[in-house]
Amino acid sequence: MKALAAVVREAKGDFIIEEVDVDDPRPDEVLVRIVASGICHTDIAVKNQDINIPLPMVLGHEGSGVIEKIGSAVTHLKVGDHVVLSGDSCGHCHSCLEAKTAYCDEFVGRNLMGLRGDGTSPLNQHGKPLRGRFVGQSSFATYSLTPARSVNKIPSDLPLELMGPLGCGLTTGAGTVLNALRPPSGSSVAVFGVGTVGLAAIMGARLAGCATIIAVDVRRSRLDMAAELGATHCIDAGSQNPVSEIRRITGRGADFSAECSGVPVAVRQAVDCLARPGWCAQVGATPGGIEIPFSMDNIGLGRGIKGVVMGDSVTQTFVPYLAELHRNGQLPYDKFVKYYDFADINQAVHDSAVTGEVIKPILRM
């Protein structure tokens, strides 16, 4: 069948909306009519080749939509289901069998190369394969052929066009706090970088009952949003030293931190600001090839850093949980969303990545 897709063909090039051919579903696949898709920092990083993976490709990995066809082996989904899409996994490696699908042994091949696990693509153009399986979905398109393992069913009475970011940004941020760090009630958390993922971490810390929730960023507007969503303190990293300010606020350092910006200096600060014992979750994507020195005098006394992918979440249960939190007013991420028509994808990228005036752009297909 035919679909429209936003194709990026060269580093830093614009997205170009083109017609593509979509395969019929294989036994383990589902065809989803995409209603909307969030734009994530990772999509932009690949477009600009800060994350150097092959182009051309159809990006997008925060898709929401309606199932139109299902493969013969899919039994837990049906045509007409409202769904949110997330990443792919093999289902049989050690990590997958332990319900840690974000750490699948085949993660890179299945999610970053834009191809199925067997090296084929579900999209073709002019008779030639076009990489169209980015993070299990390539949702910058009117249709997505995705593995059933990447599909998360949600109630049909929820606003479907808003739900896509639950599949990545919200799951990553909230999950990092609730699933990976698990701060006890009354503890302190510092969040570095309060874009979508960082704001989700702020809301997760509030849900966990943290007493001190510190937001760190260089944009005043984002700090103001963090305060509205639950941050008890805000630090402007452009004019203040985050480490000394966090120690002053807490009296000893933060019990936990989440680094959500990928800025190398912030990674070091997110560890240096910790109390003893203390854990930093590294979530933000740093530029390729970056090495960051740490003081072993600091780490050796009971501080540590751990990389976290997708908030250590099992999306099939965590995404519906977050959807219910939003329904109940406990995850009000609609406060920092702005909608764009699919045709305006390049304007949406500009407003998010260049001017920074929009935190979470969502494309309506």
DAUR-V320107 format. One record per residue. N is the residue number from 1. SS is DSSP state (h for helix, s for strand, l for the rest). PHI is phi as a letter, one per 40 degrees, with the letter a starting at -180 (none if undefined). Layout:
BEGIN
n=N ss=SS phi=PHI
n=N ss=SS phi=PHI
END
This chain:
BEGIN
n=1 ss=l phi=none
n=2 ss=s phi=c
n=3 ss=s phi=a
n=4 ss=s phi=b
n=5 ss=s phi=a
n=6 ss=s phi=c
n=7 ss=s phi=b
n=8 ss=s phi=b
n=9 ss=l phi=b
n=10 ss=l phi=a
n=11 ss=l phi=d
n=12 ss=l phi=g
n=13 ss=l phi=c
n=14 ss=l phi=c
n=15 ss=l phi=c
n=16 ss=s phi=b
n=17 ss=s phi=c
n=18 ss=s phi=b
n=19 ss=s phi=c
n=20 ss=s phi=b
n=21 ss=s phi=b
n=22 ss=s phi=b
n=23 ss=l phi=c
n=24 ss=l phi=c
n=25 ss=l phi=c
n=26 ss=l phi=c
n=27 ss=l phi=d
n=28 ss=l phi=b
n=29 ss=s phi=b
n=30 ss=s phi=b
n=31 ss=s phi=c
n=32 ss=s phi=b
n=33 ss=s phi=c
n=34 ss=s phi=c
n=35 ss=s phi=c
n=36 ss=s phi=a
n=37 ss=s phi=a
n=38 ss=s phi=c
n=39 ss=l phi=b
n=40 ss=l phi=b
n=41 ss=h phi=d
n=42 ss=h phi=c
n=43 ss=h phi=d
n=44 ss=h phi=c
n=45 ss=h phi=c
n=46 ss=h phi=c
n=47 ss=h phi=d
n=48 ss=l phi=c
n=49 ss=l phi=g
n=50 ss=l phi=c
n=51 ss=l phi=b
n=52 ss=l phi=c
n=53 ss=l phi=b
n=54 ss=l phi=c
n=55 ss=l phi=b
n=56 ss=l phi=c
n=57 ss=s phi=a
n=58 ss=s phi=c
n=59 ss=l phi=c
n=60 ss=l phi=h
n=61 ss=l phi=a
n=62 ss=l phi=b
n=63 ss=s phi=c
n=64 ss=s phi=b
n=65 ss=s phi=a
n=66 ss=s phi=b
n=67 ss=s phi=c
n=68 ss=s phi=b
n=69 ss=s phi=a
n=70 ss=s phi=b
n=71 ss=l phi=c
n=72 ss=l phi=c
n=73 ss=l phi=c
n=74 ss=l phi=c
n=75 ss=l phi=b
n=76 ss=l phi=c
n=77 ss=l phi=b
n=78 ss=l phi=a
n=79 ss=l phi=d
n=80 ss=l phi=g
n=81 ss=l phi=c
n=82 ss=s phi=c
n=83 ss=s phi=a
n=84 ss=s phi=b
n=85 ss=s phi=c
n=86 ss=l phi=a
n=87 ss=l phi=c
n=88 ss=l phi=c
n=89 ss=l phi=a
n=90 ss=l phi=c
n=91 ss=l phi=g
n=92 ss=l phi=b
n=93 ss=l phi=c
n=94 ss=h phi=d
n=95 ss=h phi=c
n=96 ss=h phi=c
n=97 ss=h phi=c
n=98 ss=l phi=c
n=99 ss=l phi=f
n=100 ss=l phi=b
n=101 ss=h phi=c
n=102 ss=h phi=c
n=103 ss=h phi=b
n=104 ss=l phi=d
n=105 ss=l phi=c
n=106 ss=l phi=b
n=107 ss=h phi=d
n=108 ss=h phi=c
n=109 ss=h phi=c
n=110 ss=h phi=c
n=111 ss=h phi=b
n=112 ss=l phi=b
n=113 ss=l phi=c
n=114 ss=l phi=g
n=115 ss=l phi=b
n=116 ss=l phi=c
n=117 ss=l phi=c
n=118 ss=l phi=c
n=119 ss=l phi=g
n=120 ss=l phi=c
n=121 ss=l phi=b
n=122 ss=l phi=c
n=123 ss=s phi=b
n=124 ss=s phi=b
n=125 ss=s phi=a
n=126 ss=l phi=f
n=127 ss=l phi=g
n=128 ss=s phi=b
n=129 ss=s phi=c
n=130 ss=s phi=b
n=131 ss=s phi=d
n=132 ss=l phi=a
n=133 ss=l phi=b
n=134 ss=h phi=c
n=135 ss=h phi=f
n=136 ss=h phi=g
n=137 ss=l phi=a
n=138 ss=l phi=f
n=139 ss=l phi=c
n=140 ss=l phi=c
n=141 ss=s phi=a
n=142 ss=l phi=c
n=143 ss=s phi=b
n=144 ss=s phi=b
n=145 ss=s phi=b
n=146 ss=s phi=b
n=147 ss=s phi=c
n=148 ss=h phi=d
n=149 ss=h phi=c
n=150 ss=h phi=c
n=151 ss=s phi=b
n=152 ss=s phi=b
n=153 ss=s phi=c
n=154 ss=l phi=b
n=155 ss=l phi=c
n=156 ss=l phi=c
n=157 ss=l phi=c
n=158 ss=l phi=c
n=159 ss=l phi=c
n=160 ss=h phi=d
n=161 ss=h phi=c
n=162 ss=h phi=c
n=163 ss=h phi=c
n=164 ss=h phi=d
n=165 ss=h phi=c
n=166 ss=h phi=c
n=167 ss=h phi=c
n=168 ss=l phi=b
n=169 ss=h phi=d
n=170 ss=h phi=c
n=171 ss=h phi=c
n=172 ss=h phi=c
n=173 ss=h phi=c
n=174 ss=h phi=c
n=175 ss=h phi=c
n=176 ss=h phi=d
n=177 ss=h phi=c
n=178 ss=h phi=c
n=179 ss=h phi=b
n=180 ss=h phi=c
n=181 ss=h phi=c
n=182 ss=l phi=f
n=183 ss=l phi=c
n=184 ss=l phi=c
n=185 ss=l phi=d
n=186 ss=l phi=g
n=187 ss=l phi=c
n=188 ss=s phi=b
n=189 ss=s phi=b
n=190 ss=s phi=b
n=191 ss=s phi=b
n=192 ss=s phi=c
n=193 ss=l phi=g
n=194 ss=l phi=b
n=195 ss=l phi=c
n=196 ss=h phi=d
n=197 ss=h phi=c
n=198 ss=h phi=c
n=199 ss=h phi=c
n=200 ss=h phi=c
n=201 ss=h phi=c
n=202 ss=h phi=d
n=203 ss=h phi=c
n=204 ss=h phi=c
n=205 ss=h phi=c
n=206 ss=h phi=c
n=207 ss=h phi=c
n=208 ss=h phi=c
n=209 ss=l phi=g
n=210 ss=l phi=c
n=211 ss=l phi=c
n=212 ss=s phi=b
n=213 ss=s phi=b
n=214 ss=s phi=b
n=215 ss=s phi=b
n=216 ss=s phi=b
n=217 ss=s phi=a
n=218 ss=l phi=b
n=219 ss=l phi=b
n=220 ss=h phi=c
n=221 ss=h phi=c
n=222 ss=h phi=c
n=223 ss=h phi=c
n=224 ss=h phi=c
n=225 ss=h phi=c
n=226 ss=h phi=c
n=227 ss=h phi=c
n=228 ss=h phi=c
n=229 ss=h phi=c
n=230 ss=l phi=h
n=231 ss=l phi=c
n=232 ss=l phi=c
n=233 ss=s phi=a
n=234 ss=s phi=b
n=235 ss=s phi=b
n=236 ss=s phi=c
n=237 ss=l phi=c
n=238 ss=l phi=c
n=239 ss=l phi=b
n=240 ss=l phi=b
n=241 ss=l phi=c
n=242 ss=h phi=d
n=243 ss=h phi=c
n=244 ss=h phi=c
n=245 ss=h phi=c
n=246 ss=h phi=c
n=247 ss=h phi=c
n=248 ss=h phi=c
n=249 ss=h phi=c
n=250 ss=h phi=c
n=251 ss=l phi=g
n=252 ss=l phi=a
n=253 ss=l phi=h
n=254 ss=s phi=c
n=255 ss=s phi=c
n=256 ss=s phi=a
n=257 ss=s phi=a
n=258 ss=s phi=b
n=259 ss=s phi=c
n=260 ss=l phi=b
n=261 ss=l phi=b
n=262 ss=l phi=g
n=263 ss=l phi=c
n=264 ss=h phi=d
n=265 ss=h phi=c
n=266 ss=h phi=c
n=267 ss=h phi=d
n=268 ss=h phi=c
n=269 ss=h phi=c
n=270 ss=h phi=c
n=271 ss=h phi=c
n=272 ss=h phi=c
n=273 ss=l phi=c
n=274 ss=s phi=c
n=275 ss=s phi=c
n=276 ss=s phi=b
n=277 ss=s phi=c
n=278 ss=s phi=a
n=279 ss=s phi=b
n=280 ss=s phi=b
n=281 ss=s phi=c
n=282 ss=s phi=c
n=283 ss=l phi=b
n=284 ss=l phi=c
n=285 ss=l phi=c
n=286 ss=l phi=c
n=287 ss=l phi=d
n=288 ss=l phi=d
n=289 ss=l phi=g
n=290 ss=l phi=c
n=291 ss=l phi=b
n=292 ss=l phi=b
n=293 ss=l phi=c
n=294 ss=l phi=b
n=295 ss=l phi=c
n=296 ss=h phi=c
n=297 ss=h phi=c
n=298 ss=h phi=c
n=299 ss=h phi=c
n=300 ss=l phi=c
n=301 ss=l phi=c
n=302 ss=l phi=h
n=303 ss=s phi=b
n=304 ss=s phi=a
n=305 ss=s phi=b
n=306 ss=s phi=b
n=307 ss=s phi=c
n=308 ss=l phi=b
n=309 ss=l phi=b
n=310 ss=h phi=f
n=311 ss=h phi=g
n=312 ss=h phi=f
n=313 ss=l phi=b
n=314 ss=l phi=c
n=315 ss=h phi=c
n=316 ss=h phi=c
n=317 ss=h phi=b
n=318 ss=h phi=c
n=319 ss=h phi=c
n=320 ss=h phi=c
n=321 ss=h phi=c
n=322 ss=h phi=c
n=323 ss=h phi=c
n=324 ss=h phi=c
n=325 ss=h phi=c
n=326 ss=h phi=c
n=327 ss=h phi=d
n=328 ss=l phi=c
n=329 ss=l phi=g
n=330 ss=l phi=c
n=331 ss=l phi=b
n=332 ss=l phi=c
n=333 ss=h phi=c
n=334 ss=h phi=c
n=335 ss=h phi=c
n=336 ss=h phi=b
n=337 ss=s phi=b
n=338 ss=s phi=b
n=339 ss=s phi=c
n=340 ss=s phi=b
n=341 ss=s phi=c
n=342 ss=h phi=d
n=343 ss=h phi=c
n=344 ss=h phi=c
n=345 ss=h phi=d
n=346 ss=h phi=c
n=347 ss=h phi=c
n=348 ss=h phi=c
n=349 ss=h phi=c
n=350 ss=h phi=c
n=351 ss=h phi=c
n=352 ss=h phi=c
n=353 ss=h phi=c
n=354 ss=h phi=c
n=355 ss=l phi=c
n=356 ss=l phi=g
n=357 ss=l phi=c
n=358 ss=l phi=b
n=359 ss=l phi=c
n=360 ss=s phi=b
n=361 ss=s phi=c
n=362 ss=s phi=b
n=363 ss=s phi=c
n=364 ss=s phi=c
n=365 ss=l phi=c
END
